[in-house]
Structure formats: structure tokens, C-alpha cells
Amino acid sequence: MAEINTPFTFTVWRRAPVLIRPTKHNKGELKLLSDIDDQDGYRNQIPVIMFYRGNPKMRNYDPVSVIKEALAKVLVFYYPFAGRLKEGPARKLMVDCTGEGVLFVEADANVTLDQFGEALVPPFPCFDELLYDVPKSSGILNSPLLLIQVTRLLCGGFIFALRLNHTMSDAFGIVQFMRALGEMARGASSPSTLPVWQREFLNARNPPRVTCTNHAFDEIIDTNTDITTRMNSMVLKPFFFGPIELSNLRKFVPKHLKSCSTFDVVTACLWHCRTMALQLDPKEEARIAFVVSARTKFSPPLPKGYYGNCIAITVAISTVFELLNKPFSHTLEIVMKAKTCVNEEYMRSLADMLVIKGRPNVTIFQNNIFFVNDLTLARFDVVDFGWGKPKYGGPGTTGPLDSGFYFPYTNAKGEYGIVVPIYLPSVAMENFVKEMNKMLADRDNNLHAPSKL
């Protein structure tokens, strides 16, 4: 069985970083972020990477020049990205729209796209070379809000990598920006979806009032042995869920839960199998946390073109015993209920709580809670700069050890589905695969080999 992303090394030659400014500089102004944007949990940098094949129709075009020129044009519309963050009273974040620009790195690599393998799933070899951390550029305050590197490949393809200050946008927001960048690169004079700021839409109420319980911020005592300290023989395997896998999983779904989504079914399956594999104490509490987009939850609706953060982390809770001994429908129903609790009132209450408590960080990562993030609906995989859709588009990393990110994936058979890289200790991984194969017994292939599916 071929492992994904077989380690190899290559050389990247980079030119000195430059700042790309909007072709037209808007008058300087201060724009406040929302109370959802500027919470502690988003004060970090998010890496994104896209792999593009060579295109004979674009033989006479240089992707670096095309994207650099388009970037200066699209920043006229998304001019806050060319500014810098400042912090005001009570740690309130705001963008100083200085027009200083975003960081851009031009690079070449002595490698072809095919050398990365058929199964393009993070982690990627030499990732730090493909998205270079320019010294003194990664701060949250007074630093560039975007860093972009475009690396040409020997085959005529290229790699587009981006680092985002998370306080500015969620996955949906940065994809909106990148799609606009792609439209400008393909010759458009303006984005088809014009950006909307209006961050006040997600500010705390006056007076703020907490009306919903948010378990992502719970202060809990973790009585389980720290999972990460037991992971001295960690292995990473990707698990593919295509039409056959999903059909087999849905055989476990009772009639009253048939409305469940692909995310619901896969998440319940992973939570069950992982809990079984780690052999946790049946008396203990089991939790799974996941991101839910609230963009469709508001009335009146969130303005079209809004590119700020509009997500929340919710938590499903069960005892280990019930998770492993009750029917699959029990796990599925808990996941569905946790997801549906994220509505307009939940988001209003979240903003209020963040302001009342001084913008605290979530506690899920300190407490070793299994965290999953479905990135398939954000559609990183459709961003087109003129060379067509990427072979892979999405986050550049697999996330924390206790996490699973869902990526869109098309296997060698042309089956479209999702792939989830999972970290586990080697013994636990063996148990995990056995449990997963029990649920997907009809599948002939090795489940954890998307490159062969």
C-alpha cells in the first residue's frame, strides 16, 4: 500500500518579499472588527495551500505575474486586507486601513506536481518552504493581514499558498476573497460578489446578556490521562468517505434521523470509532467539538458578500459507556442536536459572553477534546486563477493532534467524497481501523488508502 505524501525534499528559490498595495488607495479609516472576530481563539494565523496543474492554454502566462497584478486590483475592493490591526480599549480589534499592502513572495521549485503523489492530503513535504514565514510578519497586531507565496513548478504548474490572520475572516470569507482574486486574474474588472464589511452585524447587544450554554468554553477537569502524552508512537492515516462508504454508514441510520447530513454521519462514526480505539474509561465523559457556520441562521439574512467570521464551536457530550454500548443512532442524535443549537440567538449570546468575559479562548484544546472541522462546504477546491481548478485546495496543515479536518477529495476511480486525516497512537490506530471496517464491512479496499480508491 502506498502511503500518502511519501517524504521527499526539494529546493525552493525565493525572491525578496514585496508588499502589494491596492492600485487605488482608499482614504484611511478605522474599521472595527466584530465581537465574534476578535475573540482570543481567532488571534492566530491560518495556512491555505492550492496545487495547480500546468495548462497548455496558459503557456505564455506567468502565474506569478498574473496573480500579483490581480492582487493589486482586488485589494481596491478588499482594502481592509491591505491595512494593519490595532487594539483599542478592552482589547477591541480594529483595522487601520493604511493601504500598506499584503506580503507577496515569488518562488520557483525544482519539483513537479506529480512528485507530490496522487493523494494530495496534508501534511505536505517542505510546507515551510512553500509558505515562507517572512521574519517579523506573523504578529496579530501591526503586521500584514495576508501573506501569499506563488511557487512555479518544473511541470508548468504552480502552488498558491496563503496565510490569513484569522480575525479577519473564516474559511468562507477567505474563499470569497480568493475567488474574487481568481476572477480578477481571469480578466474581470470587479468581483461578481462585492465584499461587505458591516462587522457591527455580529457585535454584542446592549446590554449584553448570555442566554445560551456554550460548552466550548467550559472549565472542566480532565480526569483522563492526557491523550497527547500517550501518543509517543503517533501515526497519521487518511480515511476516505465516498459514495459506497456513506451508503454503508447510512444503513445504521433510523428512519426518524434520515434528514441527517453527511457531516452528521461521518462525525458520529469517527467519534464512536475513536472512543472505542482509545479504550477510555466507560465512566468518563466523552466530548467532540466541531465548527458550525451560522451564515444561514440569521433573520434578516447575513448580507451577501460578508467576509467576516460567522462560525461557532459547539460540543456534543456523552458518557463513554453510552457512546460504545447504545445504538449508533444515539451518537448521531447527540451530534445533530449539538449542531442545530447554533442559531441566531446562540451567536448573539456568544458575542455577549465574549464581551462580558473579556474575549476568552475556547478550552477544548487544553482538555484534549476531539475536534473536527468540515471544510468541504467552503469550496477551496474551486478557486480558479485561469489555470483551472486546483488538484488540491484547502488548509495546509492537519490541525492539532486531537483533531480531524474534512477535505473534499476525488479518488483515482473518480469518486467524489471527503478525506479525513486522523492522528492516533499506533495501537489505537489498529483498533480504529478495525472498528471502522466493521461499520463499512462491504468495502473491499483498505479504508485508509485513498490513493488506491
ABEGO torsion letter per residue (X at the ends): XBBBGBBBBBBBBBBBBBBBBBABBBBBBBBBBBAAAABAAABBBBBBBBBBBBBAAAAABBAAAAAAAAAAAAAAAAAAAABBBBBBBGGBBBBBBAGAEBBBBBBBBBBBAAAAEABBBOBBBGAAAABBBBBGAABABGBBABBBBBBBBAAGBBBBBBBBBAAABBAAAAAAAAAAAAAAAAGBABBABBBBBGAAAABBBOBBBBABBBAAABBBBBABBBAAAABABBBBBBBBBBAAAAAAAAAABBAAAAABBAAAAAAAAAAAAAAAAAGBBAABBBBBBBBBBAAAABOBBBBBGBABBBBBBBBBBBBAAAAAABBAAAAAAAAAAAAAABBAAAAAAAAAAAAAAGGBBBAAAAAGBBBBBBAAAAGAAABBAGAEBBABBEBABAEBAABBBBBBBBBAAGBBBBBBBBBBBAAAAAAAAAAAAAAAAABABBAABAAAX
